[in-house]
Amino acid sequence: MQRCLQLAIKGLGKTYPNPLVGCVIVNKGRVIGEGWHKKAGTPHAEVHAIESVEEKNLLSESTLYVNLEPCNHHGKTPPCVDLILKHNIKRVVIGSLDPNPLVSGSGMERLEENGCRVSKEVLASECDWINRRFFTYHQKKRPYITLKWAESIEGYIAPSSSNKRSVFYLSDSYSQQLVHRWRSEEHAILVGSTTVKKDNPKLNVRRWAGNNPIPIVLDPNDTLDESDHIVENKKMIAITRSIIPLSKTNNSFDLNEVLAYLYQQGIQSILVEGGLFTLQQFIDHHLWDTIRLLKTPTCLSNGVKAPKFGEAPYQKISLDNDELWLFKNME
């Protein structure tokens, strides 16, 4: 199963809205085939693994390992259960049961009904974790939420003012590359319109090889225009008051309504990069799953204070010049 997870992670950022899946086929203690899901709309991991087996006659005497329950429905590709049964594979070992209502145990049940011996929930916690975005989307009916910011040694996230409309970097080049890797791994990236107007970011992937996340802008006052780089992205989702009414108490969006809307749009995960008001809203409403905080040695005499956040990190990782603090929401 560990090998399944190693294969599955290769699809991170490329399979949305599908999960990360790796598959290994073992015959008498020898791996004879393996594969992973590479892109939505293309063959699933089980298909790649079975096709990779040179001696197909061995399949009926082999065990198929897969980190997520095989699908039992027709989507853009046929059910993987059909292919497993076609090749008379008699034993299947599953990591996680699929939370998608289209599957949700039916794949395992059909295999068992046709005489296949099935073991389930093997390395379940590890298998659930690798697909935490997929599981959160289906179980909590919202995207998986990662908050990210960098702060100076005094606790500022940006200078108090700037004469030019561009991004100010607190972190070093290594951390900046790491952030672009994170972007490539998420389905979407979210900022507030104030950040767009102040920094004019592109919110794409430039320092890492990978797909660009879908940009999302919270724009309650309809301020976006053609001068904003982000408008050039045809996939951009601008959330305005015409889509979600503003709260009468603070003239901002109800984040639960924002997340419900993004769920309807099929967005499985978001990386929230700012600004301060937006980050603080997510924190105050306990609407986050992971926080990645880059502590930098950069000095600022004054500036915009970092979000107020009182939890302790569960892990600290030394990078080049910066330190990465990781937080996990246990609620």
N, C-alpha and C positions, 0 to 999 in steps of 0.2 A: 504493500500500500504506500510505503514511503516513496517508491519509484513512481507510482501514479501521481503523487503530489508534485514530485520534481518535474514531471512532464506537464502537468496541468498548469503550473505557474508560467510556463512559456507563453500561454495565451493571454496573460494579464494585459488589459487595455485594448485587446483586439477582438474579443468575443461578444461584447455587449450587443443585445440584451441577454445573451446566453451565459451560462456559468462556465467556470474553469474545470475542465475534465481531462484526466489522463487515464490511460488504460494499458494494462500489461497482461499478456497471456503466457502462462507457465505450463510446461509439460515435463513431468517427472523431475522437477527441481531446476529446469532449464528454461530461461526466457526465450520464447520463440517468436514473439511479436509484441509490438508496443506502438502507441500513438497518442495524440492529444488533439483536442478541438482547437483549430487555428483561427477560425473566423466565422462569425454568424452567417448562416446560409450555406455553409460548406459542410462536408461530412463530419460526423461526430467522432469522438475519440475511439469508440468501439469499432467503428468502420475502418479507421486508419490502422488500428491494431490488428484486426482480422485480415485486412488486405496485405499487411506486411508479413504474414505467415507464409513461408514458401511451400511447406508441405501441409496442405489443407486437411489431409486425412488425419493429422494429429489433433485437430481441434476437438474432436469428439472425446478425446482422452485428456483434455487440458482444463485448466482453471483460469477463468477470466477475472482479473481484479480491476475494479473501477472505483474512483473516489466518490462518485455520485450515481445514484440509482439510474439505470438505463431508461430512456424515454419509451413510452408506450403509446404515442400519439403521432399523427401526421402533422408536421409543420412544413418548413421549407425542405426538410429531408424526411425520409421514411423512418418509422420507429426502429430504434436499435434492438429492441427485444425481438423483432422479427428476424433480424440477421443472426442473433445469438441462437435462436431456435432453429433456424435454417441449417446452421452448421453443427447442430446437435451438441453444443457445449453443455456439459452436464453439471458443472459447478461454477457458481458466480459469487464473488466476494465483493460486498458493497461497503463503502465508507459511510456516506450520508444518504438518508432518504431525501428525495427531492421535495422541497416545500411548494413547488409550483402546482396549483390545483389540477393542471392538465396531466400531471404524473402522480404525485402524492401517494406512493405506495402501490399504484396499479402496475408499474413495471415489475416490481418484485413479485407481486401476486400472480401475474401472468406467467412469469418464469416458473414459479412453484407449481402452478396448475398444470404445466406441461412437463413436469417431472424433473425440473432443474433443482439441484440442491443449492440453496441460497444462504449465505452468511451475511449479516448486516451489522452496521455500526462498528466496523473495525477501524480503529484510530478515528473515532467519530469526532472528537473535539478538534483534532488537526484538520480533518476534512471539512468540518463546519467553518473553521476559521478561514481557510483559503477562499471559501465562497461566502464570506461574511456580507459582502455587498448584495449578492443574489438573495441570501437568506433574509437580510434586513428588508429588502424591497418586498418580498412576498409575505413575510410574517408581520412586519410593522406597517406595511403599506406606505412606505416613504423611502427616499434614497438613504443610503449609508452616508454619514456626514463626517468629513474630516476638516477640522479647522487648522489653519496654518498661519503663522506670522513669525517675523524675526524682530528681535529687540536689541537695543544698545546696552552697554554695560550699566547705564543709569535707568534702564527700563523704558526707553522711548522706542516707538516703532517708525517714526519719521520725523524730519525737521519740522519746526512749527510753521514754516512758510518756505516757499520756493518761487523764484521768479520765472522758472521755465517749466513747461508742461511735459514732464518726463518722470520715469520711475527712479526713485532714489534707493540704491542698494546698500543695506547694512551688512549683509553677509558677503563672504568671499566667493571667488569663482567656483570653487568646489561645491559649496552649498547651493549656489545658483544652478549648477548643473543637476544636483540632486533634486531640486524643486521641479525642474523640467522633466525629470524622470517620474516624479510623483504625478505631474500633470498627465503624462502619457498613460498612467495606470488607471485614471478615473474617467468616468463616463462624461462628467461635466465639471465646469469650474464656475464659481459664483463670486461676484463682487457687487457692491453698491454703486449707484451712479456717481456719487461724490468721488470715489476712487477713479472712475473712468474720466471724469472731468479734470481731476488733479494730475493723474499720472499718464493718462492716455495709453493704457497697456494693450498689448495684442492678445495676451492670455493664451498663447499657443505654445507649441513645443519646438524649440529651436536648438537647444543644447543637448538634446538626447534624440535617439532614433525611436520614433513611435507615433501613434495617432494623436491628433489634436483633440482635446476635450471640447465638448459643446459649451460655448460661453453663455452664461446666464447673468443678466444684469437686473438688479432691483431698482427700478426707475419710477418712483411714485409721481414725479412731476413732469414726466415726458421730456427729459432734457437731452436725450441722445440725438445726435445729428451727424451729418456726413464728415465732420471734422474728427470724429472719434474712430480710431483704428478698428475698434471692435465691430463697428457697423459693416465693415468689409466682409465679415464672416457671415455667409448666408444661413448658417445653422444657428446663429445667435437667437436666444430666447430673451426678449425684453419683457419683464413683468411690470405692467403699468396698472394704474387705477382702473382702466377699462377692462382689465382681466380679473383683478382682485380689488375690491373696494378697500379704501384706507380705514384704519382704526380711528374712531372719533376721539379717542383719548390722547394719542400721541402722533397722529397724522402719519403713521407708518403702516407697513403691512403686518398682518397676523402671520407669523412664520408657519404656524400649523396649516394655514390655508395655502401658503406658498408651497410647502412640501406636498400637500395633497394634490395641488396642480401639477407639480413636477412628477409625482407618481402617475398621474393620468397621462403624462407625456412619455412615460416609459423610462424616465431617468433613474438609473439604479444607484448612482453614487455622485456626490458632489465634493469638490475641494473648495472650501471657502477661504479666500485669500484677503478679504478686507472689504471696506476699511474698518476703522475702530468701531463705529456705531453698529455695523452689520455683525462683526465678530462678537461684540458684547451682547447683542440681542440673542444670538444662538446660545451663548454661555448662560445668560440669565434665565432662559427658558429651558435649560438642560437639553437642548436639541443638538447633541453632538455624540459621536461614537468614539472618535480618536482626535487628539490634539497633537500637532507637531510644532514645537516651539524651538526656534533657532536662537540660542543665546550667543551673541557676538561680542567681541572685544572692542567694537567701534564706540567711540566717545562722541556724544552730542551734548552741547552745553544746555540746550533746551529742546523741546519738541512735543510731539503727540504721545501721551502716555499709553503704554500697552494696556490691553484689556485687563480688567480686574478678574483675577482667577486665583482661588485659594487652595487648589488641590496640589498634592505632591506627585511628581512624576514616578511612574513605575520603572522607568529606565532612563539612563543618561548615556549618550554615545558621543565620544570625542571624535570630531571630524578633523579637517585640516587646521583651521584657526578657530572654528566655531564649535559649539557643543549642542547636540540635539537632545531635547527633553521630550519624552513621549508620555502621553496620558491616555488612559482608557476609561471610558464611562462604564461603570459597573452597575448602573441602575437598570 
